[in-house]
Amino acid sequence: MRIPILFRNSLITLLALIVCSPVFALTDAEAVNMSGLQRMLSQRTAKSWLMLGQGVKVLEAREQRAKSVALFDSNLQALKTYAPTPEIREALAKVEAVWTGYRNRIMAAPDKAEALKLLRQSDELLKLSEAAVKQIQDHSGVASARMVNVSGRQRMLSQRIARLYLTKSWGLDYEGLDKDFSTALAEYDAGLKTLSENPQNTAEITQGLIRVQGVWKFSRAGFALSKDELYVPTAICGATENLLKQMQAITKLYEVEMQRVAMR
């Protein structure tokens, strides 16, 4: 059976559009959540690299690193497609510029001599990703976007705390490391308090936050051991992974609530 030329050409054009177009367009709520996830991945990639360097849960760390890098890449492309303003496009361009070099360093075999350089790049990527989230939150014009941001930031803090802990457990040091660690712990406390006191929390969000508080209380005891240089990296990686999993689910719930408000 011969297909008419006009129909065939139309079909080719349609298939090209399907292949070249994004599968979906992000909503503002999804973009706030996704850009916040990039912030977390800036710390998770460094954490997995440090785990590999110290031989902590090697198979898990290798898988985390590969999946985190791939997810950062795909999220960045989706956010660039979404970017609705010149300011947001510029913020994402700055993220991409740092990510390109950082990505190469992350995928290389861990070298203790290179660790501090990598950590500085991780911090720079975090700073730029934070700025992008704020731009997207402000653009949304929805008050509940702040809760998506705060909740998403708790994901980042769980991975940052683990990253800073592993920095210490590997015997690395830099000026301000202890302060960075204590600040991250304090910020997690403050963020959890802000979320717990939000009067718009649904029953499901409230129950989720109660579970997080239980895990966080347990984790705090392990962090305290680092003051005496009694490091338990395997336990801390497990605890912070649990925190991340819990906060990922809660952030999604906040995203759904933000989308519901935006559609009114």
Contacts in CASP RR format, 6 or more apart in sequence:
PFRMAT RR
TARGET T0000
AUTHOR 0000-0000-0000
METHOD contacts of the structure
MODEL  1
MRIPILFRNSLITLLALIVCSPVFALTDAEAVNMSGLQRMLSQRTAKSWL
MLGQGVKVLEAREQRAKSVALFDSNLQALKTYAPTPEIREALAKVEAVWT
GYRNRIMAAPDKAEALKLLRQSDELLKLSEAAVKQIQDHSGVASARMVNV
SGRQRMLSQRIARLYLTKSWGLDYEGLDKDFSTALAEYDAGLKTLSENPQ
NTAEITQGLIRVQGVWKFSRAGFALSKDELYVPTAICGATENLLKQMQAI
TKLYEVEMQRVAMR
3 11 0 8 1.000
22 78 0 8 1.000
22 81 0 8 1.000
25 81 0 8 1.000
25 82 0 8 1.000
26 34 0 8 1.000
26 78 0 8 1.000
26 79 0 8 1.000
26 81 0 8 1.000
26 82 0 8 1.000
27 259 0 8 1.000
27 262 0 8 1.000
28 136 0 8 1.000
28 139 0 8 1.000
28 140 0 8 1.000
28 141 0 8 1.000
28 142 0 8 1.000
28 145 0 8 1.000
28 258 0 8 1.000
28 262 0 8 1.000
29 140 0 8 1.000
29 142 0 8 1.000
29 145 0 8 1.000
29 148 0 8 1.000
29 255 0 8 1.000
29 256 0 8 1.000
29 258 0 8 1.000
29 259 0 8 1.000
29 262 0 8 1.000
30 255 0 8 1.000
30 259 0 8 1.000
31 79 0 8 1.000
31 82 0 8 1.000
31 136 0 8 1.000
31 140 0 8 1.000
32 133 0 8 1.000
32 136 0 8 1.000
32 137 0 8 1.000
32 140 0 8 1.000
32 145 0 8 1.000
32 148 0 8 1.000
32 149 0 8 1.000
32 255 0 8 1.000
32 258 0 8 1.000
33 148 0 8 1.000
33 152 0 8 1.000
33 251 0 8 1.000
33 252 0 8 1.000
33 254 0 8 1.000
33 255 0 8 1.000
34 75 0 8 1.000
34 78 0 8 1.000
34 79 0 8 1.000
35 75 0 8 1.000
35 79 0 8 1.000
35 129 0 8 1.000
35 132 0 8 1.000
35 133 0 8 1.000
35 136 0 8 1.000
36 129 0 8 1.000
36 133 0 8 1.000
36 149 0 8 1.000
36 152 0 8 1.000
36 153 0 8 1.000
36 155 0 8 1.000
36 156 0 8 1.000
37 71 0 8 1.000
37 75 0 8 1.000
37 152 0 8 1.000
37 155 0 8 1.000
38 72 0 8 1.000
38 75 0 8 1.000
38 76 0 8 1.000
38 79 0 8 1.000
38 95 0 8 1.000
38 129 0 8 1.000
38 132 0 8 1.000
38 133 0 8 1.000
39 126 0 8 1.000
39 129 0 8 1.000
39 130 0 8 1.000
39 133 0 8 1.000
39 152 0 8 1.000
39 153 0 8 1.000
39 155 0 8 1.000
39 156 0 8 1.000
40 152 0 8 1.000
40 155 0 8 1.000
40 156 0 8 1.000
40 158 0 8 1.000
40 159 0 8 1.000
40 244 0 8 1.000
41 68 0 8 1.000
41 71 0 8 1.000
41 72 0 8 1.000
41 75 0 8 1.000
42 122 0 8 1.000
42 125 0 8 1.000
42 126 0 8 1.000
42 129 0 8 1.000
42 156 0 8 1.000
43 122 0 8 1.000
43 126 0 8 1.000
43 156 0 8 1.000
43 159 0 8 1.000
43 160 0 8 1.000
43 162 0 8 1.000
43 163 0 8 1.000
44 64 0 8 1.000
44 68 0 8 1.000
44 159 0 8 1.000
44 163 0 8 1.000
44 244 0 8 1.000
45 65 0 8 1.000
45 68 0 8 1.000
45 69 0 8 1.000
45 72 0 8 1.000
45 102 0 8 1.000
45 106 0 8 1.000
45 122 0 8 1.000
46 106 0 8 1.000
46 118 0 8 1.000
46 119 0 8 1.000
46 122 0 8 1.000
46 163 0 8 1.000
47 64 0 8 1.000
47 159 0 8 1.000
47 162 0 8 1.000
47 163 0 8 1.000
47 166 0 8 1.000
47 237 0 8 1.000
48 61 0 8 1.000
48 62 0 8 1.000
48 64 0 8 1.000
48 65 0 8 1.000
48 68 0 8 1.000
49 61 0 8 1.000
49 65 0 8 1.000
49 106 0 8 1.000
49 110 0 8 1.000
49 118 0 8 1.000
50 56 0 8 1.000
50 110 0 8 1.000
50 115 0 8 1.000
50 163 0 8 1.000
50 166 0 8 1.000
50 167 0 8 1.000
50 170 0 8 1.000
51 57 0 8 1.000
51 58 0 8 1.000
51 60 0 8 1.000
51 61 0 8 1.000
51 64 0 8 1.000
51 166 0 8 1.000
51 233 0 8 1.000
51 237 0 8 1.000
52 58 0 8 1.000
52 61 0 8 1.000
52 62 0 8 1.000
52 65 0 8 1.000
52 109 0 8 1.000
52 110 0 8 1.000
53 110 0 8 1.000
53 112 0 8 1.000
53 170 0 8 1.000
54 166 0 8 1.000
54 169 0 8 1.000
54 170 0 8 1.000
54 233 0 8 1.000
55 61 0 8 1.000
56 166 0 8 1.000
56 233 0 8 1.000
56 234 0 8 1.000
56 237 0 8 1.000
57 234 0 8 1.000
57 237 0 8 1.000
65 106 0 8 1.000
65 107 0 8 1.000
69 103 0 8 1.000
69 106 0 8 1.000
69 107 0 8 1.000
72 99 0 8 1.000
72 103 0 8 1.000
73 103 0 8 1.000
76 92 0 8 1.000
76 95 0 8 1.000
76 96 0 8 1.000
76 99 0 8 1.000
79 92 0 8 1.000
79 132 0 8 1.000
80 89 0 8 1.000
80 92 0 8 1.000
80 96 0 8 1.000
83 89 0 8 1.000
83 92 0 8 1.000
84 139 0 8 1.000
85 135 0 8 1.000
85 139 0 8 1.000
87 135 0 8 1.000
88 132 0 8 1.000
88 135 0 8 1.000
88 136 0 8 1.000
88 139 0 8 1.000
91 128 0 8 1.000
91 131 0 8 1.000
91 132 0 8 1.000
91 135 0 8 1.000
92 132 0 8 1.000
94 128 0 8 1.000
94 131 0 8 1.000
94 132 0 8 1.000
95 125 0 8 1.000
95 128 0 8 1.000
95 129 0 8 1.000
95 132 0 8 1.000
98 121 0 8 1.000
98 124 0 8 1.000
98 125 0 8 1.000
98 128 0 8 1.000
99 125 0 8 1.000
101 121 0 8 1.000
102 118 0 8 1.000
102 121 0 8 1.000
102 122 0 8 1.000
102 124 0 8 1.000
102 125 0 8 1.000
105 114 0 8 1.000
105 117 0 8 1.000
105 118 0 8 1.000
105 121 0 8 1.000
106 118 0 8 1.000
108 114 0 8 1.000
112 170 0 8 1.000
112 172 0 8 1.000
115 167 0 8 1.000
115 170 0 8 1.000
115 172 0 8 1.000
116 172 0 8 1.000
116 174 0 8 1.000
119 163 0 8 1.000
119 167 0 8 1.000
119 172 0 8 1.000
119 174 0 8 1.000
122 163 0 8 1.000
126 156 0 8 1.000
126 160 0 8 1.000
133 149 0 8 1.000
134 149 0 8 1.000
137 145 0 8 1.000
137 146 0 8 1.000
137 148 0 8 1.000
137 149 0 8 1.000
140 258 0 8 1.000
140 262 0 8 1.000
142 258 0 8 1.000
142 261 0 8 1.000
142 262 0 8 1.000
143 261 0 8 1.000
144 200 0 8 1.000
144 254 0 8 1.000
144 257 0 8 1.000
144 258 0 8 1.000
144 261 0 8 1.000
145 258 0 8 1.000
147 195 0 8 1.000
147 198 0 8 1.000
147 200 0 8 1.000
147 254 0 8 1.000
147 257 0 8 1.000
147 258 0 8 1.000
148 251 0 8 1.000
148 254 0 8 1.000
148 255 0 8 1.000
148 258 0 8 1.000
150 191 0 8 1.000
150 194 0 8 1.000
150 195 0 8 1.000
151 195 0 8 1.000
151 247 0 8 1.000
151 250 0 8 1.000
151 251 0 8 1.000
151 254 0 8 1.000
152 247 0 8 1.000
152 251 0 8 1.000
153 191 0 8 1.000
154 188 0 8 1.000
154 191 0 8 1.000
154 192 0 8 1.000
154 195 0 8 1.000
154 212 0 8 1.000
154 243 0 8 1.000
154 247 0 8 1.000
154 250 0 8 1.000
154 251 0 8 1.000
155 244 0 8 1.000
155 247 0 8 1.000
155 248 0 8 1.000
155 251 0 8 1.000
157 184 0 8 1.000
157 187 0 8 1.000
157 188 0 8 1.000
158 188 0 8 1.000
158 240 0 8 1.000
158 241 0 8 1.000
158 243 0 8 1.000
158 244 0 8 1.000
158 247 0 8 1.000
159 240 0 8 1.000
159 244 0 8 1.000
160 184 0 8 1.000
161 181 0 8 1.000
161 184 0 8 1.000
161 185 0 8 1.000
161 188 0 8 1.000
161 223 0 8 1.000
161 240 0 8 1.000
162 236 0 8 1.000
162 237 0 8 1.000
162 240 0 8 1.000
164 177 0 8 1.000
164 180 0 8 1.000
164 181 0 8 1.000
164 184 0 8 1.000
165 181 0 8 1.000
165 223 0 8 1.000
165 226 0 8 1.000
165 231 0 8 1.000
165 233 0 8 1.000
165 236 0 8 1.000
166 233 0 8 1.000
166 236 0 8 1.000
166 237 0 8 1.000
167 177 0 8 1.000
168 177 0 8 1.000
168 181 0 8 1.000
168 226 0 8 1.000
168 231 0 8 1.000
169 226 0 8 1.000
169 231 0 8 1.000
169 233 0 8 1.000
181 226 0 8 1.000
185 220 0 8 1.000
185 223 0 8 1.000
188 216 0 8 1.000
192 209 0 8 1.000
192 212 0 8 1.000
192 213 0 8 1.000
192 216 0 8 1.000
195 201 0 8 1.000
195 205 0 8 1.000
195 209 0 8 1.000
195 250 0 8 1.000
196 206 0 8 1.000
196 209 0 8 1.000
196 213 0 8 1.000
200 257 0 8 1.000
201 209 0 8 1.000
202 253 0 8 1.000
202 257 0 8 1.000
204 253 0 8 1.000
205 250 0 8 1.000
205 253 0 8 1.000
205 254 0 8 1.000
205 257 0 8 1.000
208 246 0 8 1.000
208 249 0 8 1.000
208 250 0 8 1.000
209 250 0 8 1.000
211 246 0 8 1.000
212 243 0 8 1.000
212 246 0 8 1.000
212 247 0 8 1.000
212 250 0 8 1.000
215 239 0 8 1.000
215 242 0 8 1.000
215 243 0 8 1.000
215 246 0 8 1.000
216 243 0 8 1.000
218 239 0 8 1.000
219 236 0 8 1.000
219 239 0 8 1.000
219 240 0 8 1.000
219 243 0 8 1.000
222 232 0 8 1.000
222 235 0 8 1.000
222 236 0 8 1.000
222 239 0 8 1.000
223 236 0 8 1.000
225 231 0 8 1.000
225 232 0 8 1.000
END
